[in-house]
Amino acid sequence: MKRNAIRPFIIVLFSTALFGIVMLSCGQRNTNKSLDTPTSGKIKVGIDDSYKLMMEAQFDLFTNFYKNASFDTIYDAETNIVNLFLKDSIQTMVIGKQLSKKQIADLRANLIVPTTTLIAHDAIAFIVNKNNKTNKFLYDQIRDIFLGKIKSWNQIDSKSGLGNIKMVFDKNGSANVRYFMEKFKIKEFPSTFSASTSNNQVINAVEKDKGTIGIISVNWISDPQDSISHNFLQRTQVAGITAFEGSTDADTYYKPFQAYILDQSYPFVRDVYFINRQTYNGLGIGLASFIAGEKGQTVILRSGMVPASAPIRVIELKK
């Protein structure tokens, strides 16, 4: 009799303990989620190096309004940022492309539905030495440099007096590298191309060598209010490029100004995305909304890129 009386008691006790463990586990998950809200907490954000200056300005402004929010930032090549995102090492990222269908499917298989927000339109600028008089290129000339058909400056300007063209980009795996590989359908760059370690080093290489062309996001050279960008503007010059394949010297040379990014007269433009993998209403959603809103879009406008949602006025000056 005693044994039979004890058995139900043990079952009830075990059930109660099991329920407590489950509730504790759920409570821990909810606690983790409650650590960040749309305007508070801390999350990890991965950012392609191309957008470092713009995003630093976004973080400064966001945390000025929301004192209880902070961000653990990782600036790296696009390939590395995407890998961190897929591994759940970062919750959000800012890159120059959308996730592939396979990447989205893999995330969904793990019950993660990423949200993608278009935040800006960007351009890739070509910068040359301050003293290089060859600062205009036909679209076809740029293409043929990437294809290895044009290797020396005298193929562009017989009076240049320069030797081989050296092209330098920010780093292997960057958005700039991927963009031109896809654009010109190439698997590798010519031997005269080289990878730097940062956008700063691209600027330094162009400043030191008259025969070098640098590849860089317009964000790094377009904000006169930013001390770094202003400094870079003084040390190099931005090349003008014709708008389309087959264009000639009779056509207009465009620089990556906002009006020409907007109407795509400048030929090398791309979109910028904020991608969030948080499955709850957290700081990732708050930051995405802020950047896509009026204040965040104003920062993008000032950075030299074109806001995704705010209009740009193009004013024609008549003589």
Number of C-alpha atoms within 10 A of each C-alpha: 5 6 7 8 9 10 11 11 11 11 11 11 12 12 12 12 12 12 12 12 12 12 12 12 12 12 12 12 11 11 11 10 17 14 13 21 18 18 21 18 18 17 19 19 23 27 24 24 26 28 22 19 17 21 21 12 16 21 17 12 15 20 15 11 10 14 11 13 20 19 15 10 18 18 17 20 24 26 15 17 25 24 12 17 19 16 10 14 14 22 21 29 25 29 24 24 17 17 16 9 9 9 14 16 14 14 17 12 10 8 10 15 16 18 17 17 19 20 25 22 21 28 28 22 26 26 25 28 25 18 13 15 12 18 18 20 20 22 21 18 19 17 17 14 19 22 17 14 13 18 19 19 19 16 15 17 14 10 11 15 9 16 13 14 20 22 25 23 24 26 21 17 16 22 24 24 20 17 17 17 16 10 11 12 11 13 9 11 16 15 10 16 19 16 16 18 13 17 21 14 17 24 28 17 22 24 22 12 15 18 22 25 26 28 21 25 23 26 23 26 25 21 24 15 10 16 10 14 18 15 14 19 19 10 16 20 19 20 20 21 27 25 22 15 13 10 15 15 10 7 12 14 20 19 23 28 17 24 17 18 23 21 9 17 20 25 20 19 21 17 17 23 22 27 26 25 20 20 15 13 13 21 27 29 22 17 21 23 16 18 25 22 16 14 14 23 23 16 19 28 23 18 27 24 31 27 28 23 13 16 11 13 8 10 7 6 5 4 3
